[in-house]
């Protein structure tokens, strides 16, 4: 059950803490302090699961919290990928096309959610399994990139891994698109 009135909860404070972790991750990547970037990123990724658990456990599920969580996820992933592409490391390069593809997908998904919110004036944010898998793959891929930078291990399969993650991300986007389309049609039929 999502509450509409309550905004600030323990879960949203944890989510805001995750947002604050973005700055140290980007800063550490910029100065090639891979261990620091790795630790902050792992901490931020762990809080992604913790805030949802806290919200459900203490009945703190709010629309604001769910929307904030989704936005912070997108900010964390896209900004970390952007930093890894821009502050390229000699061990291996993350392809620029991957950053562009993921950024387009995440921005389009966010814009679609905003459109539905203002068109219908309310909707529940329910993560789909494929969306959860996509987020897990983002976290795993970035964690592997950072670990390999720490160990200075060349990653020869980077193009293939990025292609697989992009494929799953766009499959997730398609699934969300279908759900949104059905949601809008259902709303129009009720009018």
C-alpha positions in Angstrom: 0.0 0.0 0.0 1.5 3.3 -1.1 0.6 6.4 1.1 0.3 9.7 -0.7 0.7 12.2 2.1 3.7 11.1 4.0 6.9 12.1 2.2 9.9 11.9 4.6 10.5 8.5 6.1 13.5 6.5 7.2 13.5 4.8 3.8 13.6 8.2 2.0 16.5 9.3 4.2 18.4 6.1 3.2 17.6 6.9 -0.5 18.9 10.5 0.0 22.1 9.0 1.5 22.5 6.9 -1.7 22.1 10.1 -3.7 24.9 11.7 -1.6 27.2 8.7 -2.4 27.1 9.7 -6.1 29.5 12.6 -5.6 32.3 10.6 -3.9 32.0 7.8 -6.5 32.4 10.3 -9.4 35.2 12.2 -7.6 37.1 9.0 -6.9 36.7 7.9 -10.5 37.9 11.3 -11.7 41.2 11.0 -9.7 41.4 7.2 -10.4 41.0 6.2 -6.8 39.4 2.9 -7.8 39.2 1.3 -4.4 37.4 4.4 -2.9 35.0 4.5 -5.9 34.4 0.7 -5.5 33.6 1.0 -1.8 31.3 4.0 -2.2 29.5 2.4 -5.1 29.0 -0.9 -3.3 27.7 1.0 -0.3 25.3 2.9 -2.5 24.1 -0.2 -4.2 23.5 -1.9 -0.9 21.4 0.9 0.3 19.2 0.4 -2.8 17.9 -2.8 -1.3 17.9 -1.6 2.3 15.6 1.4 1.6 13.0 -0.8 0.0 13.2 -3.3 2.9 12.8 -0.5 5.5 9.8 1.0 3.6 8.0 -2.3 3.5 9.0 -3.5 7.0 7.9 -0.3 8.7 4.9 0.4 6.4 6.6 3.6 5.0 5.8 3.0 1.3 5.1 6.4 -0.2 4.7 7.6 -3.8 7.4 10.2 -3.1 9.8 7.5 -1.8 9.1 5.2 -4.8 9.6 8.0 -7.3 12.7 9.2 -5.5 14.2 5.7 -5.4 13.7 5.3 -9.1 15.3 8.7 -9.9 18.3 8.1 -7.6 18.9 4.7 -9.2 19.0 6.4 -12.6 21.2 9.2 -11.4 23.6 6.8 -9.7 23.9 4.5 -12.7 24.1 7.0 -15.5 26.5 9.4 -13.7 28.8 6.5 -12.7 28.8 5.2 -16.3 29.4 8.7 -17.6 32.4 9.1 -15.3 33.8 5.8 -16.3 33.6 6.7 -20.0 34.8 10.3 -19.6 37.7 9.5 -17.2 38.8 6.6 -19.3 41.4 4.2 -17.9 44.2 2.6 -19.9 43.3 -1.0 -18.8 40.2 -1.1 -20.9 37.6 1.3 -22.3 33.9 1.2 -21.7 32.3 1.9 -25.0 30.7 5.3 -25.6 27.7 3.8 -27.4 26.9 1.9 -24.2 26.7 5.2 -22.2 24.5 6.8 -24.9 22.2 3.7 -25.1 21.7 3.5 -21.4 21.2 7.2 -21.0 18.6 7.4 -23.7 16.7 4.4 -22.2 16.8 5.8 -18.6 15.8 9.3 -19.7 13.0 8.0 -21.9 11.7 5.8 -19.1 11.7 8.7 -16.7 10.0 11.0 -19.1 7.3 8.4 -19.7 6.7 8.1 -16.0 6.4 11.9 -15.7 4.0 12.0 -18.6 1.8 9.3 -17.1 1.8 11.0 -13.7 0.7 14.4 -15.2 -1.8 12.8 -17.7 -3.5 10.5 -15.2 -2.5 12.4 -12.0 -1.6 9.3 -10.1 -0.2 5.9 -10.7 1.6 3.3 -8.6 5.2 2.7 -9.3 5.5 -1.1 -9.4 8.9 -2.4 -10.4 8.8 -5.3 -12.8 11.1 -8.3 -12.5 13.0 -7.5 -15.7 13.5 -3.9 -14.4 15.0 -5.3 -11.2 17.2 -7.6 -13.3 18.4 -4.7 -15.3 19.3 -2.7 -12.2 21.1 -5.8 -10.8 23.0 -6.1 -14.1 24.0 -2.4 -14.1 25.4 -2.8 -10.5 27.2 -6.0 -11.3 28.7 -4.6 -14.5 29.9 -1.4 -12.8 31.2 -3.3 -9.9 33.2 -5.6 -12.2 34.5 -2.6 -14.1 35.7 -0.9 -10.9 37.2 -4.1 -9.5 39.1 -4.7 -12.7 40.4 -1.2 -12.7 41.6 -1.8 -9.1 43.4 -5.0 -10.1 44.5 -3.5 -13.5 43.1 -6.5 -15.3 42.3 -6.0 -19.0 38.6 -6.8 -19.7 38.5 -8.2 -23.2 34.8 -9.0 -23.2 33.7 -5.5 -22.3 31.8 -5.0 -25.6 29.9 -8.2 -25.3 29.0 -7.6 -21.7 27.8 -4.1 -22.5 25.8 -5.4 -25.4 24.1 -8.0 -23.2 23.3 -5.5 -20.5 21.9 -3.0 -23.1 19.8 -5.7 -24.6 18.2 -6.6 -21.2 17.8 -2.9 -20.4 15.9 -2.3 -23.7 13.8 -5.4 -23.1 12.9 -4.0 -19.7 12.1 -0.7 -21.3 9.8 -2.4 -23.8 8.0 -4.2 -21.0 7.5 -1.0 -19.1 6.3 0.6 -22.3 3.6 -2.1 -22.7 2.5 -1.8 -19.1 2.3 2.0 -19.5 0.3 1.7 -22.7 -2.2 -0.6 -21.1 -2.4 1.7 -18.0 -3.2 4.7 -20.2 -5.8 2.7 -22.3 -7.5 1.5 -19.1 -7.6 5.1 -17.8 -9.1 6.3 -21.1 -11.7 3.6 -21.1 -12.8 4.6 -17.5 -13.3 8.2 -18.6 
